[in-house]
Amino acid sequence: MCGRYASILSPELIARVFGAAGPLPNYEVTWNMAPTKSAPIVVRDQESGERRIAVGRWGLVPAFTKDLAKARKPINARCETVARSPLFKGAFAHRRCLVPVAAYYEWRHDPAGKTPFAIARRDGEPVAFGGMWDEWHSPDGETLRTFATLTTEANPELALIQERMPVIIERGDWPVWLGEAEGDPQALMHPLPADRFRVWPVSRAVNSVRNDGPELLEPHVPADNAPALL
């Protein structure tokens, strides 16, 4: 499953590619997006129907949460069970979102340790994770917006790294996913074929959330001679 990604896309680029209207938010870009950090998401405004860029924290806190300190805050949900899970079904039904990503990371278990890989779209377009969001309100009026991404079985090629991969929504399916057009969002949660992606090994520096910078996406040949590519 995806637990890290590069959140380096500017709000101007996201607005142009995803057709978002309204004011552009401020957020910090990171080459090593990790759980509990904040990142941009594309949502459908429930009043105007327009797409907007919002900022949420990665790790879903449902609106019905009573105790924030004890909440689970999951970053991923399995597509096979999300629609019937008490934790996720409300957000999935009413607050689906797209998570714009430059590239994401997965780790392969090798004899000498975990080998990290970066994965991006071959066509150069942003990766659009299928996600869901919610807002939690504290008794004193604080509002916390959070989100989680969805996972599916990996395609055969990416399964050589990890058995799961993110649900990635193709551009033509964005209106259905966001609830702008009629259709079944569950039908969109399937692995995309391998020819949509390019995959390359990166440095194990990405293992630490303290490391951040463009060098994390640079190709890296493992020193232990583990197989570098799929």
N, C-alpha and C positions, 0 to 999 in steps of 0.2 A: 504494500500500500504506500501511497505517497505521503511522506511526512516532512518534506522540505521542497521548496521551489524558489525560483528567482522572480521576485516581485519588483521589476525594474522598469516597468512601462510607465511613461509619463501620463498624467491625466488628460493632456491634450490628445495623445495618441489613442488612449482608450476611448475617449469621447468620439473620435473620428471613426475608428474601426467598428465600434459597437453601436454607434448611432445614439449616444447618450446626450440628453439635453440638460439644461440647468447649470447651476454654478459648479465649478470644478473644485474638488476638495484638496486639501493639503495632506500629504502623508510622506513618510520616509520610505525611500526605495531601499531594497535589500537584495543581495545576491544569495541570501541564506535565510529565507522566510521559514520560520519555525512556529510551532504551536504557542499560543498566547500573544503573539505579535499581531499588529494591526496591518491590514492590507485593503486595497480597493476591491470592491465587488460591483457588478452591474445588476441593478434591480429594476423592477417595474413599479413605478409610482402608482400606488393604489387609488389615488384621486384623479390624477391627470392621465394616467395610462402611459406616460412617457418613460423611456429608459433614463435612469439616473445612475451616476457613480456615487456609491456610498463607501464608507470606510467601516470595517468591522474587525473584531478580534477573532482569530482562528481558534475555534473551540466552542461549540454551540452550547448556549445556555437558554433553554426553552423559557417562554414567557411565564409558564406556570411554576417555575422553580421557587421554592420557599427559602432555602438556605444556600446562598451563593457560595459560601466557603466549602460546603459539602457537595456541591454539584459536580457531576462527572466531567463536563466540558469536552465531549468527544470531538476530534478533528475530522474523522471519517465516519461514513455510514455505508453499509453494504447495500447495493442496489436491490439485492434479492429480498431484503426484509424491510427496507425503509418505509414502505407505504403502510405497513401494519405495526411498526414499532411504536409503542406509546411515547417514547422519547422523541421520535423524529416525525411522526406522521402528520402532525399539524403544520410544521414548517414546510415539509415536502409538498403538502397539498396546496398551501396558500402563499408560500414565500420562497419560491425557487429563485436562484440567482446564477449568474455566470461569474467565474473567478478568472480574471485575465492573468496569464502566466507567460513569461518569456521562455522558460524551460523548467523542467522539474528533475528531481534526483531520485534514483533508486539504487539500492545496494544489493550486490550479488554476494552470496556466501561462498568464499573460496577457502582452500586449505590454509592459506596464510592470513586469512581475515576477510573482512568485508571490502569489496571493491566497488567504489561509487561510480555511477554513470549519470550523465546528463542526457535528457531526452527533450527534443523540441520538434516542432512541425517542419517537415521538409520544405514546405512552400514559403516559409519565412513568416507566416501569420502567427499571431499570438495563439497559444493554447487556451482554450476556453473550458475550464473545469466546470462540470455540472455541480452546483452546490445548492444550499438552502440557508436561510438566515432567520434570525428572530431578534426580538427586543425584550429585554428584561428590565423591569422598573423596580427600583428599591422603594421602601416605605418613605424615604425622605426625598423622593423625586428624581433620583439618579437614573439615567437611561444607559443601558449597556447593549450595544448591537454586536452580535456574534454570528459566526457562520461555520458550516462544516461542508466538506466536499464528499462526493460519493465515489465508491470504487466498484469495479466489476472484475470479472476474470480477465487476466492478461491474454493478449493474442499469443499465438505459439512462439513468436520470436521474442517478445518481451518477457514471456514466461521463463526464458532462460536466465533472466535476472531475478524477477519476482513473480509470484503466482497471481498477484492482483495488480491492477493498474487503475488510474483515475478514470471516471466517466468523463469523456471529452465530447462536448456538443459541437457539431459541425455548424457553420454559419447559417446554412439554410434551415436549420432546426431551431435557431435561437427564438423565433417568435412562439413556437409551441412550448418550448421549455419555460419561457418567461410568462406564459399565460396570455399572450397577445393574440394567439390564433388557436383554433380548435385542433385537437390532436391528443394523443396519448403520450405523456412524458415518459411513462415507463418503457415505452417502445424505443426510446432514445438511449437507454442505458445498456449499452453493449460495447464490447471492445472494438476499437477502430483497427483496421488492417495495418500491418507493419509498414506498408509503403507510404503511409502518411508521415512517418517519423524518421528522424536521423538520431543516432545514438552514438555517444562517444564516452570513453573513460575520462574521469577527472581526478584531481588530487584528493587524497584522504583528508586534506585540510577542511573539506566541507563537513566532515564528521562533527566538528565542534561548532556550536552555534555562535561562539565568540569570534569566529573567522568570518569576514564579510568583505567582498570586493570582487571586481570583474575577473580576477585571476582564478576564482573558483570554477568558472565555466571554461577555462582553457583546457584543451586536450592534454592528457597526462598518461604516460606509459608506466604501468606498475613496475616498480623495481624488483618485485619478487617473481617476475616473468609469468604471472597469471595471465590467462588469455585476455587480451585487451578489448577485443570486439566480439560482437555476437557472430 
